[in-house]
Amino acid sequence: MALIKIDELRCKGCGICTIACPHKLLLLSDKINHQGYTPAQITSQDKCIGCALCAEMCPDVAIVVFK
């Protein structure tokens, strides 16, 4: 099982990770961070396969995947 960590202070809510995830486990949060963006969040950590596509596609390097 993989573990995804999203740095909410770095995330600008572009949504690229939500498109990149093959299992659609990421979505944009309803809450707003300190910069005024809606950061990404994972919906089901236990279903993550650890492909790390979300981290590779993130332009802000806000996602780290631990396998």
PDB file of N, CA, C and O in Angstrom:
ATOM      1  N   MET A   1       0.845  -1.178   0.000  1.00  0.00           N
ATOM      2  CA  MET A   1       0.000   0.000   0.000  1.00  0.00           C
ATOM      3  C   MET A   1       0.890   1.242   0.000  1.00  0.00           C
ATOM      4  O   MET A   1       1.875   1.306   0.736  1.00  0.00           O
ATOM      5  N   ALA A   2       0.550   2.198  -0.804  1.00  0.00           N
ATOM      6  CA  ALA A   2       1.316   3.440  -0.912  1.00  0.00           C
ATOM      7  C   ALA A   2       0.711   4.516  -0.019  1.00  0.00           C
ATOM      8  O   ALA A   2      -0.448   4.442   0.389  1.00  0.00           O
ATOM      9  N   LEU A   3       1.532   5.513   0.267  1.00  0.00           N
ATOM     10  CA  LEU A   3       1.098   6.637   1.078  1.00  0.00           C
ATOM     11  C   LEU A   3       1.350   7.923   0.301  1.00  0.00           C
ATOM     12  O   LEU A   3       2.466   8.164  -0.158  1.00  0.00           O
ATOM     13  N   ILE A   4       0.329   8.739   0.155  1.00  0.00           N
ATOM     14  CA  ILE A   4       0.451  10.006  -0.552  1.00  0.00           C
ATOM     15  C   ILE A   4       0.410  11.143   0.454  1.00  0.00           C
ATOM     16  O   ILE A   4      -0.484  11.215   1.298  1.00  0.00           O
ATOM     17  N   LYS A   5       1.391  12.031   0.350  1.00  0.00           N
ATOM     18  CA  LYS A   5       1.437  13.241   1.178  1.00  0.00           C
ATOM     19  C   LYS A   5       1.320  14.439   0.248  1.00  0.00           C
ATOM     20  O   LYS A   5       2.072  14.554  -0.720  1.00  0.00           O
ATOM     21  N   ILE A   6       0.386  15.325   0.537  1.00  0.00           N
ATOM     22  CA  ILE A   6       0.179  16.529  -0.263  1.00  0.00           C
ATOM     23  C   ILE A   6       0.499  17.732   0.609  1.00  0.00           C
ATOM     24  O   ILE A   6      -0.107  17.921   1.664  1.00  0.00           O
ATOM     25  N   ASP A   7       1.449  18.544   0.169  1.00  0.00           N
ATOM     26  CA  ASP A   7       1.814  19.761   0.883  1.00  0.00           C
ATOM     27  C   ASP A   7       0.803  20.845   0.503  1.00  0.00           C
ATOM     28  O   ASP A   7       0.882  21.432  -0.577  1.00  0.00           O
ATOM     29  N   GLU A   8      -0.135  21.098   1.396  1.00  0.00           N
ATOM     30  CA  GLU A   8      -1.220  22.034   1.103  1.00  0.00           C
ATOM     31  C   GLU A   8      -0.724  23.464   0.896  1.00  0.00           C
ATOM     32  O   GLU A   8      -1.388  24.256   0.227  1.00  0.00           O
ATOM     33  N   LEU A   9       0.425  23.800   1.455  1.00  0.00           N
ATOM     34  CA  LEU A   9       0.961  25.153   1.271  1.00  0.00           C
ATOM     35  C   LEU A   9       1.569  25.353  -0.110  1.00  0.00           C
ATOM     36  O   LEU A   9       1.638  26.480  -0.600  1.00  0.00           O
ATOM     37  N   ARG A  10       2.007  24.271  -0.740  1.00  0.00           N
ATOM     38  CA  ARG A  10       2.595  24.366  -2.077  1.00  0.00           C
ATOM     39  C   ARG A  10       1.561  24.188  -3.190  1.00  0.00           C
ATOM     40  O   ARG A  10       1.740  24.694  -4.297  1.00  0.00           O
ATOM     41  N   CYS A  11       0.488  23.473  -2.890  1.00  0.00           N
ATOM     42  CA  CYS A  11      -0.521  23.147  -3.896  1.00  0.00           C
ATOM     43  C   CYS A  11      -1.319  24.390  -4.294  1.00  0.00           C
ATOM     44  O   CYS A  11      -1.825  25.121  -3.442  1.00  0.00           O
ATOM     45  N   LYS A  12      -1.419  24.612  -5.597  1.00  0.00           N
ATOM     46  CA  LYS A  12      -2.184  25.751  -6.110  1.00  0.00           C
ATOM     47  C   LYS A  12      -3.534  25.340  -6.686  1.00  0.00           C
ATOM     48  O   LYS A  12      -4.229  26.161  -7.286  1.00  0.00           O
ATOM     49  N   GLY A  13      -3.908  24.082  -6.510  1.00  0.00           N
ATOM     50  CA  GLY A  13      -5.225  23.629  -6.936  1.00  0.00           C
ATOM     51  C   GLY A  13      -5.426  23.592  -8.434  1.00  0.00           C
ATOM     52  O   GLY A  13      -6.529  23.849  -8.916  1.00  0.00           O
ATOM     53  N   CYS A  14      -4.384  23.278  -9.177  1.00  0.00           N
ATOM     54  CA  CYS A  14      -4.505  23.249 -10.646  1.00  0.00           C
ATOM     55  C   CYS A  14      -5.355  22.071 -11.124  1.00  0.00           C
ATOM     56  O   CYS A  14      -5.984  22.147 -12.180  1.00  0.00           O
ATOM     57  N   GLY A  15      -5.376  20.980 -10.347  1.00  0.00           N
ATOM     58  CA  GLY A  15      -6.197  19.826 -10.694  1.00  0.00           C
ATOM     59  C   GLY A  15      -5.555  18.832 -11.641  1.00  0.00           C
ATOM     60  O   GLY A  15      -6.203  17.863 -12.038  1.00  0.00           O
ATOM     61  N   ILE A  16      -4.310  19.038 -12.014  1.00  0.00           N
ATOM     62  CA  ILE A  16      -3.635  18.103 -12.926  1.00  0.00           C
ATOM     63  C   ILE A  16      -3.534  16.721 -12.288  1.00  0.00           C
ATOM     64  O   ILE A  16      -3.684  15.710 -12.975  1.00  0.00           O
ATOM     65  N   CYS A  17      -3.284  16.668 -11.003  1.00  0.00           N
ATOM     66  CA  CYS A  17      -3.166  15.373 -10.320  1.00  0.00           C
ATOM     67  C   CYS A  17      -4.483  14.605 -10.341  1.00  0.00           C
ATOM     68  O   CYS A  17      -4.486  13.375 -10.403  1.00  0.00           O
ATOM     69  N   THR A  18      -5.598  15.323 -10.288  1.00  0.00           N
ATOM     70  CA  THR A  18      -6.902  14.654 -10.310  1.00  0.00           C
ATOM     71  C   THR A  18      -7.153  13.984 -11.655  1.00  0.00           C
ATOM     72  O   THR A  18      -7.840  12.966 -11.734  1.00  0.00           O
ATOM     73  N   ILE A  19      -6.596  14.557 -12.699  1.00  0.00           N
ATOM     74  CA  ILE A  19      -6.724  13.978 -14.041  1.00  0.00           C
ATOM     75  C   ILE A  19      -5.741  12.829 -14.216  1.00  0.00           C
ATOM     76  O   ILE A  19      -6.061  11.833 -14.865  1.00  0.00           O
ATOM     77  N   ALA A  20      -4.535  12.961 -13.635  1.00  0.00           N
ATOM     78  CA  ALA A  20      -3.480  11.965 -13.815  1.00  0.00           C
ATOM     79  C   ALA A  20      -3.743  10.662 -13.071  1.00  0.00           C
ATOM     80  O   ALA A  20      -3.287   9.605 -13.506  1.00  0.00           O
ATOM     81  N   CYS A  21      -4.464  10.716 -11.967  1.00  0.00           N
ATOM     82  CA  CYS A  21      -4.690   9.518 -11.152  1.00  0.00           C
ATOM     83  C   CYS A  21      -5.565   8.511 -11.897  1.00  0.00           C
ATOM     84  O   CYS A  21      -6.706   8.820 -12.243  1.00  0.00           O
ATOM     85  N   PRO A  22      -5.036   7.298 -12.150  1.00  0.00           N
ATOM     86  CA  PRO A  22      -5.827   6.312 -12.901  1.00  0.00           C
ATOM     87  C   PRO A  22      -7.047   5.796 -12.143  1.00  0.00           C
ATOM     88  O   PRO A  22      -7.991   5.299 -12.757  1.00  0.00           O
ATOM     89  N   HIS A  23      -7.035   5.910 -10.816  1.00  0.00           N
ATOM     90  CA  HIS A  23      -8.158   5.427 -10.016  1.00  0.00           C
ATOM     91  C   HIS A  23      -9.027   6.560  -9.495  1.00  0.00           C
ATOM     92  O   HIS A  23      -9.953   6.333  -8.716  1.00  0.00           O
ATOM     93  N   LYS A  24      -8.726   7.781  -9.925  1.00  0.00           N
ATOM     94  CA  LYS A  24      -9.509   8.980  -9.551  1.00  0.00           C
ATOM     95  C   LYS A  24      -9.643   9.111  -8.028  1.00  0.00           C
ATOM     96  O   LYS A  24     -10.738   9.321  -7.505  1.00  0.00           O
ATOM     97  N   LEU A  25      -8.505   8.983  -7.325  1.00  0.00           N
ATOM     98  CA  LEU A  25      -8.495   9.059  -5.869  1.00  0.00           C
ATOM     99  C   LEU A  25      -8.242  10.467  -5.351  1.00  0.00           C
ATOM    100  O   LEU A  25      -8.380  10.717  -4.153  1.00  0.00           O
ATOM    101  N   LEU A  26      -7.880  11.377  -6.222  1.00  0.00           N
ATOM    102  CA  LEU A  26      -7.599  12.755  -5.814  1.00  0.00           C
ATOM    103  C   LEU A  26      -8.702  13.693  -6.287  1.00  0.00           C
ATOM    104  O   LEU A  26      -9.266  13.529  -7.369  1.00  0.00           O
ATOM    105  N   LEU A  27      -8.989  14.673  -5.451  1.00  0.00           N
ATOM    106  CA  LEU A  27      -9.932  15.721  -5.841  1.00  0.00           C
ATOM    107  C   LEU A  27      -9.522  17.010  -5.151  1.00  0.00           C
ATOM    108  O   LEU A  27      -8.719  16.997  -4.219  1.00  0.00           O
ATOM    109  N   LEU A  28     -10.074  18.115  -5.608  1.00  0.00           N
ATOM    110  CA  LEU A  28      -9.755  19.399  -5.009  1.00  0.00           C
ATOM    111  C   LEU A  28     -10.630  19.615  -3.780  1.00  0.00           C
ATOM    112  O   LEU A  28     -11.835  19.364  -3.802  1.00  0.00           O
ATOM    113  N   SER A  29     -10.008  20.078  -2.724  1.00  0.00           N
ATOM    114  CA  SER A  29     -10.674  20.277  -1.439  1.00  0.00           C
ATOM    115  C   SER A  29     -11.677  21.420  -1.502  1.00  0.00           C
ATOM    116  O   SER A  29     -11.613  22.268  -2.392  1.00  0.00           O
ATOM    117  N   ASP A  30     -12.591  21.435  -0.563  1.00  0.00           N
ATOM    118  CA  ASP A  30     -13.529  22.546  -0.421  1.00  0.00           C
ATOM    119  C   ASP A  30     -12.923  23.678   0.403  1.00  0.00           C
ATOM    120  O   ASP A  30     -13.349  24.828   0.299  1.00  0.00           O
ATOM    121  N   LYS A  31     -11.930  23.345   1.218  1.00  0.00           N
ATOM    122  CA  LYS A  31     -11.322  24.373   2.058  1.00  0.00           C
ATOM    123  C   LYS A  31     -10.224  25.117   1.293  1.00  0.00           C
ATOM    124  O   LYS A  31      -9.633  24.585   0.354  1.00  0.00           O
ATOM    125  N   ILE A  32      -9.971  26.332   1.706  1.00  0.00           N
ATOM    126  CA  ILE A  32      -9.009  27.201   1.042  1.00  0.00           C
ATOM    127  C   ILE A  32      -7.755  27.297   1.906  1.00  0.00           C
ATOM    128  O   ILE A  32      -7.843  27.465   3.122  1.00  0.00           O
ATOM    129  N   ASN A  33      -6.568  27.187   1.261  1.00  0.00           N
ATOM    130  CA  ASN A  33      -5.320  27.289   2.018  1.00  0.00           C
ATOM    131  C   ASN A  33      -4.933  28.758   2.223  1.00  0.00           C
ATOM    132  O   ASN A  33      -5.679  29.658   1.837  1.00  0.00           O
ATOM    133  N   HIS A  34      -3.771  28.995   2.830  1.00  0.00           N
ATOM    134  CA  HIS A  34      -3.346  30.354   3.165  1.00  0.00           C
ATOM    135  C   HIS A  34      -3.116  31.242   1.939  1.00  0.00           C
ATOM    136  O   HIS A  34      -3.197  32.466   2.041  1.00  0.00           O
ATOM    137  N   GLN A  35      -2.834  30.641   0.793  1.00  0.00           N
ATOM    138  CA  GLN A  35      -2.620  31.411  -0.435  1.00  0.00           C
ATOM    139  C   GLN A  35      -3.917  31.684  -1.186  1.00  0.00           C
ATOM    140  O   GLN A  35      -3.914  32.408  -2.181  1.00  0.00           O
ATOM    141  N   GLY A  36      -5.014  31.117  -0.726  1.00  0.00           N
ATOM    142  CA  GLY A  36      -6.298  31.334  -1.372  1.00  0.00           C
ATOM    143  C   GLY A  36      -6.660  30.286  -2.414  1.00  0.00           C
ATOM    144  O   GLY A  36      -7.581  30.486  -3.206  1.00  0.00           O
ATOM    145  N   TYR A  37      -5.934  29.163  -2.417  1.00  0.00           N
ATOM    146  CA  TYR A  37      -6.196  28.083  -3.371  1.00  0.00           C
ATOM    147  C   TYR A  37      -6.919  26.932  -2.680  1.00  0.00           C
ATOM    148  O   TYR A  37      -6.875  26.807  -1.456  1.00  0.00           O
ATOM    149  N   THR A  38      -7.578  26.101  -3.464  1.00  0.00           N
ATOM    150  CA  THR A  38      -8.194  24.878  -2.948  1.00  0.00           C
ATOM    151  C   THR A  38      -7.253  23.715  -3.256  1.00  0.00           C
ATOM    152  O   THR A  38      -7.196  23.260  -4.399  1.00  0.00           O
ATOM    153  N   PRO A  39      -6.520  23.228  -2.262  1.00  0.00           N
ATOM    154  CA  PRO A  39      -5.524  22.183  -2.510  1.00  0.00           C
ATOM    155  C   PRO A  39      -6.153  20.826  -2.795  1.00  0.00           C
ATOM    156  O   PRO A  39      -7.315  20.575  -2.476  1.00  0.00           O
ATOM    157  N   ALA A  40      -5.360  19.970  -3.396  1.00  0.00           N
ATOM    158  CA  ALA A  40      -5.798  18.603  -3.678  1.00  0.00           C
ATOM    159  C   ALA A  40      -5.830  17.802  -2.387  1.00  0.00           C
ATOM    160  O   ALA A  40      -5.132  18.120  -1.424  1.00  0.00           O
ATOM    161  N   GLN A  41      -6.646  16.765  -2.383  1.00  0.00           N
ATOM    162  CA  GLN A  41      -6.695  15.837  -1.259  1.00  0.00           C
ATOM    163  C   GLN A  41      -6.986  14.448  -1.804  1.00  0.00           C
ATOM    164  O   GLN A  41      -7.580  14.294  -2.872  1.00  0.00           O
ATOM    165  N   ILE A  42      -6.561  13.447  -1.057  1.00  0.00           N
ATOM    166  CA  ILE A  42      -6.812  12.071  -1.467  1.00  0.00           C
ATOM    167  C   ILE A  42      -8.083  11.584  -0.784  1.00  0.00           C
ATOM    168  O   ILE A  42      -8.312  11.854   0.395  1.00  0.00           O
ATOM    169  N   THR A  43      -8.902  10.867  -1.535  1.00  0.00           N
ATOM    170  CA  THR A  43     -10.187  10.412  -1.007  1.00  0.00           C
ATOM    171  C   THR A  43     -10.080   9.064  -0.320  1.00  0.00           C
ATOM    172  O   THR A  43     -10.784   8.808   0.657  1.00  0.00           O
ATOM    173  N   SER A  44      -9.206   8.199  -0.821  1.00  0.00           N
ATOM    174  CA  SER A  44      -9.108   6.849  -0.265  1.00  0.00           C
ATOM    175  C   SER A  44      -7.652   6.378  -0.331  1.00  0.00           C
ATOM    176  O   SER A  44      -7.222   5.784  -1.320  1.00  0.00           O
ATOM    177  N   GLN A  45      -6.913   6.652   0.729  1.00  0.00           N
ATOM    178  CA  GLN A  45      -5.488   6.323   0.793  1.00  0.00           C
ATOM    179  C   GLN A  45      -5.224   4.833   0.579  1.00  0.00           C
ATOM    180  O   GLN A  45      -4.226   4.470  -0.043  1.00  0.00           O
ATOM    181  N   ASP A  46      -6.094   3.974   1.080  1.00  0.00           N
ATOM    182  CA  ASP A  46      -5.865   2.531   0.994  1.00  0.00           C
ATOM    183  C   ASP A  46      -6.029   1.959  -0.410  1.00  0.00           C
ATOM    184  O   ASP A  46      -5.605   0.832  -0.666  1.00  0.00           O
ATOM    185  N   LYS A  47      -6.631   2.708  -1.317  1.00  0.00           N
ATOM    186  CA  LYS A  47      -6.813   2.223  -2.688  1.00  0.00           C
ATOM    187  C   LYS A  47      -5.699   2.668  -3.626  1.00  0.00           C
ATOM    188  O   LYS A  47      -5.677   2.274  -4.792  1.00  0.00           O
ATOM    189  N   CYS A  48      -4.775   3.485  -3.128  1.00  0.00           N
ATOM    190  CA  CYS A  48      -3.672   3.987  -3.951  1.00  0.00           C
ATOM    191  C   CYS A  48      -2.728   2.845  -4.308  1.00  0.00           C
ATOM    192  O   CYS A  48      -2.335   2.068  -3.438  1.00  0.00           O
ATOM    193  N   ILE A  49      -2.361   2.741  -5.594  1.00  0.00           N
ATOM    194  CA  ILE A  49      -1.469   1.686  -6.061  1.00  0.00           C
ATOM    195  C   ILE A  49      -0.011   2.132  -6.112  1.00  0.00           C
ATOM    196  O   ILE A  49       0.873   1.330  -6.414  1.00  0.00           O
ATOM    197  N   GLY A  50       0.244   3.403  -5.819  1.00  0.00           N
ATOM    198  CA  GLY A  50       1.612   3.917  -5.775  1.00  0.00           C
ATOM    199  C   GLY A  50       2.238   4.161  -7.130  1.00  0.00           C
ATOM    200  O   GLY A  50       3.461   4.095  -7.259  1.00  0.00           O
ATOM    201  N   CYS A  51       1.446   4.438  -8.135  1.00  0.00           N
ATOM    202  CA  CYS A  51       1.990   4.671  -9.476  1.00  0.00           C
ATOM    203  C   CYS A  51       2.763   5.984  -9.562  1.00  0.00           C
ATOM    204  O   CYS A  51       3.617   6.142 -10.434  1.00  0.00           O
ATOM    205  N   ALA A  52       2.473   6.924  -8.670  1.00  0.00           N
ATOM    206  CA  ALA A  52       3.146   8.220  -8.560  1.00  0.00           C
ATOM    207  C   ALA A  52       2.927   9.145  -9.757  1.00  0.00           C
ATOM    208  O   ALA A  52       3.677  10.104  -9.936  1.00  0.00           O
ATOM    209  N   LEU A  53       1.922   8.875 -10.568  1.00  0.00           N
ATOM    210  CA  LEU A  53       1.617   9.777 -11.678  1.00  0.00           C
ATOM    211  C   LEU A  53       1.214  11.158 -11.173  1.00  0.00           C
ATOM    212  O   LEU A  53       1.527  12.169 -11.802  1.00  0.00           O
ATOM    213  N   CYS A  54       0.529  11.200 -10.053  1.00  0.00           N
ATOM    214  CA  CYS A  54       0.119  12.485  -9.486  1.00  0.00           C
ATOM    215  C   CYS A  54       1.344  13.331  -9.141  1.00  0.00           C
ATOM    216  O   CYS A  54       1.381  14.524  -9.440  1.00  0.00           O
ATOM    217  N   ALA A  55       2.336  12.720  -8.517  1.00  0.00           N
ATOM    218  CA  ALA A  55       3.554  13.432  -8.126  1.00  0.00           C
ATOM    219  C   ALA A  55       4.367  13.853  -9.345  1.00  0.00           C
ATOM    220  O   ALA A  55       4.940  14.942  -9.361  1.00  0.00           O
ATOM    221  N   GLU A  56       4.420  13.008 -10.354  1.00  0.00           N
ATOM    222  CA  GLU A  56       5.171  13.337 -11.564  1.00  0.00           C
ATOM    223  C   GLU A  56       4.538  14.499 -12.326  1.00  0.00           C
ATOM    224  O   GLU A  56       5.250  15.308 -12.922  1.00  0.00           O
ATOM    225  N   MET A  57       3.230  14.587 -12.313  1.00  0.00           N
ATOM    226  CA  MET A  57       2.531  15.620 -13.074  1.00  0.00           C
ATOM    227  C   MET A  57       2.400  16.944 -12.314  1.00  0.00           C
ATOM    228  O   MET A  57       2.122  17.975 -12.927  1.00  0.00           O
ATOM    229  N   CYS A  58       2.592  16.935 -11.007  1.00  0.00           N
ATOM    230  CA  CYS A  58       2.402  18.134 -10.195  1.00  0.00           C
ATOM    231  C   CYS A  58       3.452  19.194 -10.529  1.00  0.00           C
ATOM    232  O   CYS A  58       4.640  18.970 -10.298  1.00  0.00           O
ATOM    233  N   PRO A  59       3.035  20.348 -11.069  1.00  0.00           N
ATOM    234  CA  PRO A  59       3.997  21.391 -11.437  1.00  0.00           C
ATOM    235  C   PRO A  59       4.581  22.117 -10.224  1.00  0.00           C
ATOM    236  O   PRO A  59       5.594  22.805 -10.348  1.00  0.00           O
ATOM    237  N   ASP A  60       3.962  21.972  -9.065  1.00  0.00           N
ATOM    238  CA  ASP A  60       4.422  22.657  -7.859  1.00  0.00           C
ATOM    239  C   ASP A  60       5.184  21.743  -6.908  1.00  0.00           C
ATOM    240  O   ASP A  60       5.569  22.169  -5.819  1.00  0.00           O
ATOM    241  N   VAL A  61       5.406  20.501  -7.302  1.00  0.00           N
ATOM    242  CA  VAL A  61       6.101  19.500  -6.495  1.00  0.00           C
ATOM    243  C   VAL A  61       5.493  19.444  -5.094  1.00  0.00           C
ATOM    244  O   VAL A  61       6.205  19.446  -4.091  1.00  0.00           O
ATOM    245  N   ALA A  62       4.186  19.396  -5.050  1.00  0.00           N
ATOM    246  CA  ALA A  62       3.460  19.405  -3.786  1.00  0.00           C
ATOM    247  C   ALA A  62       3.050  18.005  -3.347  1.00  0.00           C
ATOM    248  O   ALA A  62       2.493  17.841  -2.261  1.00  0.00           O
ATOM    249  N   ILE A  63       3.315  16.992  -4.169  1.00  0.00           N
ATOM    250  CA  ILE A  63       2.884  15.627  -3.858  1.00  0.00           C
ATOM    251  C   ILE A  63       4.093  14.699  -3.781  1.00  0.00           C
ATOM    252  O   ILE A  63       4.961  14.707  -4.654  1.00  0.00           O
ATOM    253  N   VAL A  64       4.127  13.898  -2.713  1.00  0.00           N
ATOM    254  CA  VAL A  64       5.167  12.884  -2.545  1.00  0.00           C
ATOM    255  C   VAL A  64       4.452  11.558  -2.335  1.00  0.00           C
ATOM    256  O   VAL A  64       3.497  11.472  -1.563  1.00  0.00           O
ATOM    257  N   VAL A  65       4.921  10.525  -3.031  1.00  0.00           N
ATOM    258  CA  VAL A  65       4.322   9.193  -2.895  1.00  0.00           C
ATOM    259  C   VAL A  65       5.359   8.266  -2.273  1.00  0.00           C
ATOM    260  O   VAL A  65       6.462   8.110  -2.797  1.00  0.00           O
ATOM    261  N   PHE A  66       4.994   7.654  -1.153  1.00  0.00           N
ATOM    262  CA  PHE A  66       5.842   6.684  -0.475  1.00  0.00           C
ATOM    263  C   PHE A  66       5.287   5.305  -0.776  1.00  0.00           C
ATOM    264  O   PHE A  66       4.105   5.039  -0.559  1.00  0.00           O
ATOM    265  N   LYS A  67       6.153   4.424  -1.281  1.00  0.00           N
ATOM    266  CA  LYS A  67       5.709   3.071  -1.640  1.00  0.00           C
ATOM    267  C   LYS A  67       6.038   2.087  -0.541  1.00  0.00           C
ATOM    268  O   LYS A  67       5.740   0.899  -0.666  1.00  0.00           O
TER     269      LYS A  67
END
